[in-house]
Amino acid sequence: MLADRLYLDHAATTPVLSVARAAVAQGMEIWANPSSPHGPGRAARAALEEARARVKAALGWTGEVIFTSGASEAIGIAMGRTQNDVLLVGATEHDAVQRAAERVVVLPVGPDGLVAAHVLTGRLGALGAGLPLVVVQSANSETGVLQPLDELAPAVRKAGGLLFVDASQTVGKLALPHADLIAVSAHKFGGPPGIGALLVRDFAMLNASGGQERGYRGGTENLPGALGMAAALEAPRGWIDRAADLRAHLDGAIEAAGGQVIARTSHRIATIASYRMPGVASAVQLIQFDLAGIAVSAGSACSSGSLKPSHVLTAMGWSEADAAEVVRVSFGPDTTRADVYRFVEVWRRIAADAKARA
């Protein structure tokens, strides 16, 4: 990456921490297959189980850990192999959840992007018999909106259901939610790409498929990735508090420049925010920001290349036209206030140029 470029797309992926790179290199030296019964295989297995224990300790998780290739695979396992009779899915869930969801009850959100506890209770009450699996993310990857999981979880428990949380954007930044299953993605918090996990409170919730990971996931285990993930989770996270100050400055500057802050009054994770520049298409903004050496996105990385309007914003009541004028900014460990000011300066220039041409 060129030294003068400014990277503000950490919600898509963030640079691998040096401690994680070193751990991956260590894992490359332990090259045997962890499922092999011989001495080198047993040594690899021991290292893998040590990584699993470190992940659990770093997260304060007392249940089981299934290593996966990332959050998308974890989502597929949770939604495809959980013993449930019906799925209830938040309207603003990530594309990976939307793709895995079939025959679901959609949980609508308000303009604030939140699933209300009374709405969930009503949907659960209308189901009748059967075991529900409720799928609600911790933080939205486009808007940063934090779902009120402490309010939703009791309703799920009362209905005898299971709660599955996609915590890709909050693991390594905020405490784990109280859920039955949780999806984790290492490359969102400084770990290597290609590794993640499904946290499972009790294996009895899942139908086994055979193969590795105690029979719940096929494929050779990614030992270097698991070690890198563990190391990244153990790294200090003091920068998260600083991100709140950066986001507050950016919100204010965007509003002062005539822009709109998406979900302005909602409780949001400090590292993610979305902004609308009225009259300027997000595709045009992305090109102009990129030419200015600034990397941002229009929604989550899995959907930003699509010409479709953001399902997140439309579910919140935004029109397709207005939703098509929104870009996402997301911070990482090295983001500074000077970076925020640089972004705002370019934002103002793009908006002024568009106004002059109107």
Beta strands, then each sheet from edge to edge (+ up, - down):
strand 1: 6-7
strand 2: 64-68
strand 3: 86-90
strand 4: 104-107
strand 5: 132-135
strand 6: 162-166
strand 7: 181-185
strand 8: 196-200
strand 9: 260-261
strand 10: 272-276
strand 11: 294-295
strand 12: 326-330
sheet 1: 1+ 11+
sheet 2: 2+ 8- 7+ 6+ 5+ 3+ 4+
sheet 3: 9+ 10- 12+
end
